[in-house]
Amino acid sequence: MSSRRNDVDRTLTTSGNDELTPLRRRIRAVASRVDRDLPWSLTRDPWAIYVSEVMLQQTSVARVLEPWRRFCDLFPTPAACAEAPLGDVLRAWAGLGYPRRARNLQRAAQRMVSDFDGQVPSDVEQLRSLPGVGPYTAHAVAAFAFGRRVGVVDTNVGRILARCVTNSRLSAPRAQELSTQLVGRADPARMNQALLDLGAQFCRATPRCDSCPLRSECRWRREGGPDPAMESAGVSRPQARFEGSNRQARGRLLAQLQLGTCRKAVALNILAPDDLERASALLADLENEGLVSVERGRVRLGS
Ligand code: SF4
């Protein structure tokens, strides 16, 4: 085992005032300075927080702001979302992309109604059992809606852990364990939000170290070496090109169907005008996922 790994292990097994204390204090000290003042950080409504976290899974904050308000107005509770026609949920999702998330959000709302008395569950494992909920979303909802002491690791926080805290590549369990340790006991939601804010504004793919408030505590900056965030757990790779992708074709058809039904031939043409085989496969996928239905030669949003 490398000496760096030993350092991290000592950090994780020490309780109370541990090796993370100076960094933790620094994060607390700069939290209000880096606060992005996001509307979902001002509510304690678990459903509104749950919706925001699902929307933020693959979409930027700027694009989520307006749809989040619209969605929460239309569907203010899990029950309201669970009972709505899927087409209405997909319409409210307009502009966010990855519509499979909207279908999963409704299925999760239906599970909340059937299994959790219409409430968002507060336990990480129960949250993980909901459709479309991965580790990030489960930990974020537990931390922000219920004040649980769990670390929230998005791509940027994954970079802070790898670069600033350990200067080493981390496995998923170690990144999760380390983030929970770093968050500490006092106001974990505030600490998690500060880490997300710091990561989003400074510890990006191209880091802004010169202006980063954590630079005096950052091990990578102090010790140098190759970027440890590359391939580290929680740090996602750049998305594939959107132009010409299946994602773009699916989005094109779903946007059209928000205006009304269309003939199957038209739908195929929208999906892939020069490639009937690809268009048919895409339409079949959308149908299998419940996002559209095809009846008597016409295509409509899933219902
Ligand atoms: S100093 Fe640079 S690498 Fe370190 S946490 Fe800040 S932005 Fe990230």
Residues whose N, C-alpha, C, O or C-beta is under 5 A from the ligand:
A	BS01	SF4	R163 C164 F202 C203 P207 R208 C209 C212 L214 R215 C218 R221
